[in-house]
Amino acid sequence: MDIEIPKELADAEGVPEDLNANVTGPYLFASPVRRRIAARIYAVGAFVAAAGAVSGLPGGMWVLAGGLGLLALHHTRSAHPLVVSDAEALAIAARNTEAAVGHASAALRFEGLFAKPVWNVLVYDAASPPTQRALVQIDAQSGQLVREIYVEPLYEPSMPG
């Protein structure tokens, strides 16, 4: 399953440039591993504050050193790599939904104290117009479903339209 629209189809359908991946190129999600850079900066700040406290600066420097140290620890613990890409998350969602997949989109979110990455994939069935949609939540490290798939109807023929 690919999330790109063939150029010929995008041109024929008049897809706006801001929605056309052929114009802007594929989007790459920034890896949460970058948080380790901030963790190193906080650790250096904690070391400098502790050195200042040892050299005779006010005692509040110990509080600053402790706070920066805790921030460094938190950023280190929340620097999870993205093992599952957005395209892989879309494919996993398609395999786990009962209806044939039409349109779908994926958004990355972070869950819990240590910001575990989770893909939220919104999947519409292939009917025209779609009759149901589903929310599939996928662990961005293991590729496993996080919760039971939520499915809701969008349109029923007996409903006034």
Secondary structure per residue as TSV (DSSP state, phi and psi in degrees):
chain	resnum	aa	ss	phi	psi
A	1	M	-	360.0	129.6
A	2	D	-	-120.9	149.8
A	3	I	-	-99.9	3.8
A	4	E	-	-92.6	147.7
A	5	I	-	-96.0	130.7
A	6	P	-	-56.3	139.7
A	7	K	H	-54.4	-43.6
A	8	E	H	-62.2	-42.0
A	9	L	H	-68.6	-41.5
A	10	A	H	-61.8	-42.5
A	11	D	H	-66.4	-42.8
A	12	A	H	-65.0	-37.0
A	13	E	H	-87.1	-8.5
A	14	G	T	70.0	40.2
A	15	V	-	-64.4	127.3
A	16	P	-	-59.4	149.2
A	17	E	G	-58.3	-36.4
A	18	D	G	-71.2	-13.7
A	19	L	G	-106.9	-4.1
A	20	N	-	-96.0	110.7
A	21	A	H	-65.2	-21.6
A	22	N	H	-69.2	-25.8
A	23	V	H	-87.9	-49.0
A	24	T	H	-87.4	-19.5
A	25	G	-	88.4	168.8
A	26	P	-	-68.8	146.8
A	27	Y	-	-91.3	131.7
A	28	L	-	-108.3	125.8
A	29	F	-	-75.4	134.3
A	30	A	-	-67.9	136.1
A	31	S	-	-75.6	135.4
A	32	P	G	-63.6	-11.7
A	33	V	G	-61.3	-22.3
A	34	R	G	-60.0	-18.4
A	35	R	H	-62.1	-20.6
A	36	R	H	-65.7	-28.2
A	37	I	H	-63.7	-47.6
A	38	A	H	-63.0	-38.2
A	39	A	H	-60.2	-41.0
A	40	R	H	-65.8	-39.5
A	41	I	H	-65.0	-44.1
A	42	Y	H	-63.4	-38.2
A	43	A	H	-64.7	-41.2
A	44	V	H	-63.7	-42.8
A	45	G	H	-61.1	-40.2
A	46	A	H	-64.0	-40.4
A	47	F	H	-64.5	-44.1
A	48	V	H	-64.1	-43.1
A	49	A	H	-63.9	-42.0
A	50	A	H	-64.9	-40.3
A	51	A	H	-63.5	-38.4
A	52	G	H	-64.3	-40.7
A	53	A	H	-65.7	-39.9
A	54	V	H	-65.9	-35.4
A	55	S	T	-82.3	3.5
A	56	G	T	111.4	3.7
A	57	L	-	-69.7	165.3
A	58	P	-	-54.0	153.6
A	59	G	T	-60.9	-19.8
A	60	G	H	-62.4	-17.4
A	61	M	H	-65.1	-29.6
A	62	W	H	-66.6	-37.9
A	63	V	H	-64.3	-44.5
A	64	L	H	-61.7	-44.3
A	65	A	H	-60.9	-43.8
A	66	G	H	-64.1	-43.0
A	67	G	H	-63.2	-45.2
A	68	L	H	-65.8	-36.3
A	69	G	H	-63.7	-41.2
A	70	L	H	-65.6	-39.9
A	71	L	H	-62.9	-41.3
A	72	A	H	-61.3	-43.4
A	73	L	H	-63.0	-45.0
A	74	H	H	-61.7	-45.5
A	75	H	H	-65.4	-35.0
A	76	T	H	-67.1	-44.0
A	77	R	H	-70.0	-23.0
A	78	S	T	-101.0	13.6
A	79	A	-	-92.5	64.2
A	80	H	-	-80.5	136.4
A	81	P	-	-75.1	148.8
A	82	L	-	-88.2	103.5
A	83	V	-	-85.7	-37.4
A	84	V	S	-97.3	121.9
A	85	S	-	-79.5	171.2
A	86	D	H	-62.8	-39.7
A	87	A	H	-65.1	-40.3
A	88	E	H	-65.8	-38.2
A	89	A	H	-63.0	-40.1
A	90	L	H	-63.5	-41.3
A	91	A	H	-66.3	-41.0
A	92	I	H	-62.6	-43.0
A	93	A	H	-62.2	-42.0
A	94	A	H	-63.9	-38.3
A	95	R	H	-69.5	-25.6
A	96	N	H	-99.9	-2.4
A	97	T	-	-99.7	149.0
A	98	E	S	-77.0	-38.2
A	99	A	S	-82.7	156.5
A	100	A	-	-64.7	137.8
A	101	V	E	-87.0	132.9
A	102	G	E	-101.4	-104.7
A	103	H	E	-83.4	150.7
A	104	A	E	-154.5	153.4
A	105	S	E	-146.0	152.9
A	106	A	E	-124.8	139.6
A	107	A	E	-133.3	137.7
A	108	L	E	-92.6	135.5
A	109	R	E	-136.3	169.4
A	110	F	E	-123.7	134.6
A	111	E	E	-122.2	135.3
A	112	G	T	87.5	176.6
A	113	L	T	-60.1	-38.3
A	114	F	T	-102.3	24.8
A	115	A	T	50.7	58.0
A	116	K	E	-70.6	127.8
A	117	P	E	-74.0	133.7
A	118	V	E	-134.8	132.2
A	119	W	E	-86.8	128.6
A	120	N	E	-100.6	113.6
A	121	V	E	-111.4	121.0
A	122	L	E	-99.3	120.7
A	123	V	E	-120.5	129.4
A	124	Y	E	-105.8	145.8
A	125	D	E	-71.1	169.3
A	126	A	S	-83.9	0.8
A	127	A	S	-66.3	158.0
A	128	S	S	-125.1	108.0
A	129	P	S	-74.8	160.8
A	130	P	-	-59.4	142.4
A	131	T	-	-103.2	-14.9
A	132	Q	E	-153.3	159.7
A	133	R	E	-135.3	158.4
A	134	A	E	-137.8	145.5
A	135	L	E	-108.2	120.0
A	136	V	E	-115.2	123.8
A	137	Q	E	-107.9	122.5
A	138	I	E	-124.0	130.6
A	139	D	E	-64.2	124.0
A	140	A	T	-77.9	-0.6
A	141	Q	T	-106.2	-41.3
A	142	S	T	-102.1	-21.2
A	143	G	-	80.9	6.5
A	144	Q	-	-86.1	153.6
A	145	L	B	-68.4	135.9
A	146	V	S	-84.0	-40.9
A	147	R	S	-138.6	170.3
A	148	E	-	-62.3	143.7
A	149	I	-	-68.3	130.2
A	150	Y	E	-94.5	124.0
A	151	V	E	-123.1	136.3
A	152	E	E	-138.2	144.9
A	153	P	E	-75.9	147.6
A	154	L	-	-108.6	-34.0
A	155	Y	-	-151.0	132.1
A	156	E	-	-123.7	137.9
A	157	P	T	-54.0	-29.8
A	158	S	T	-79.8	-11.6
A	159	M	S	-79.0	140.4
A	160	P	-	-65.0	137.3
A	161	G	-	-108.2	360.0
